[in-house]
Amino acid sequence: MRRTRRTAPSRSLPRWAAAAAALVWLVTLASAPSHGAPSRPEAPRTYTNPVSAGAVDTFPDPAMIRGKDGLWYAYGTQNPVMQSKGEDGERMLPVLRSADMVTWEYAGEVFTPENKPAWHEGSRLWAPEVRYARGLYHLYYSVPGRNTVGLATSATPTGPWTDRGAVLPTPSGCPAGNIDQAQFTDTDGTPYLYWGSYDTICVAKLNADLSRTEGEVTQVARGRRVEGGFVVRRDDFYYLFYSDAGCCDGAYSGYQVKVGRSTSPTGPFTDDEGTDLMALTSKAGVVVGANGNRWIGPGHNSLQTDLAGQDWLVYHGIPAESPDLAPASNGTLKLTRRPMLIDRLDWIDGWPVVRAGAGPSDGPTAAPVTSWAAGGTFNDGGLSGWHAEGEAASGWSAATDPDARGHAVHTPGASGAGAAYLVAEGRAPRRPAGRGGPEGDGGRWRGGAHRRLPGPGQPGGRLAGPGKRRTRHRRTRGRQEPW
């Protein structure tokens, strides 16, 4: 019998959970940045799908990353994204940019006809996947005409991009189409690449510079046009998201996102009914599918997390009122319209599902949290707008590195004892009338470094700015303190 998701019985929250909810509300209701925070427009409180509207006409297979400049960047499959502006041709891996995850502008493309690598041999380019590692943005993309995966790297999210060649050997070791790749690095630093389409997904380790697969290839999922794998780790499980049932048949597309989980990055992955994803009988684990509104065939996802820690599914959908693009490239291309959608991803009983099972949104919806009420990024090279408190208040300094950028470091004194805090002078906003959640009381926000015994030459703790969290907080008398 198929298990259905049920709402948990109502019960009182433990004190730490209520405090966490309070912090989320305080960040959500941010109205203006405090000392140490860059000035930026107030983020919208709602959005309406598709979020790519106004920037491009279509944006299939979207991948998203938060850049080191604090902006979000999205990358899509090669498509005629500017038909409404009179263009007949395609943009090769188009790039969008946003300050709030919901209002996007065009930011270029990865390749052009002038700089496209010769080894592509004229292939169209699909399904980009982006990661930041070792000081560079790594953009993996599918080259279906060569039945392989390519890699380009850049110091910035918009290029210029350096061609790194094909990532997969020939043969790849996977009995499927060698496209729809996703890179994942485990907590121990081991990098993996997942790939495969119609009808198997495989995984193998990557080499040290993340440019080639190596070693054993393991099959982890198969079935009805399965493709588009994407892996995240949450608590003790690895979650393999994937899409199946056909992406690109216009109004008849049956695409949907599903998931399985495992205690190992190489599987076996099972769905929420306990069936192995390698079994052809696996049909459960639905994350999002068509729900009867305008969105058909929602699928090919990535994930993004906002500044409040809320996960968002990033995916495409087909609008029922206009499922097809006009023929492009002198009438040689007939493609399905697939703009970019985002929706809240909930985790219920250890399983991810979009909007608690409600499916794709099609109206004004609460927007991601992309700005803060107090604090800052530490990217100005100092601790301006902060002051130290606690028994071990001395020892704070600003630091930077290519990955975290600005952050604060606390080095304990000789005794190594006592609490240390950095406190921002900004005021937490009060709750606007008509909004639920806890009242803001105008208290200060305090960030406390988790103390740990340092090894030789190692600092005792760190406090990072938004986007790279190293602390937990609880709310006490209007202050944010470690718990």
Secondary structure, 3 states (H helix, E strand, C coil): CCCCCCCCCCCCCCHHHHHHHHHHHHHHCCCCCCCCCCCCCCCCCEECCCCCCCCCCCCCCCEEEECCCCCEEEECCCECCCHHHCCCCCEEEEEEEECCCCCEEEEEEEECCCCCCHHHCCCCCEEEEEEEECCEEEEEEEEHHHCEEEEEEECCCCCCCEEEEECCCCCCCCCCECCCCEEEECCCCCEEEEECECCEEEEEEECCCCCCEEEEEEEEEECCCCEEEEEEEECCEEEEEEEECCCCCHHHCCCEEEEEEECCCCCCCECCCCCECCCCCCCCCEEECCCCCCEEEEEEEEEEECCCCCEEEEEEEEECCCCECCCECCCCECCECCCEEEEEEEEECCEEEEHHHCCCCCCCEECCCCCCCCCCCCCCCCCCCEEEECCCCCCEEEEEECCCEEEEEECCCCCCCCCCEEEECCCCCCCCCCCCCCCCCCCCEEEECCCCCCCCCCCCEEEECCCCCCCCCEEECCEEECC
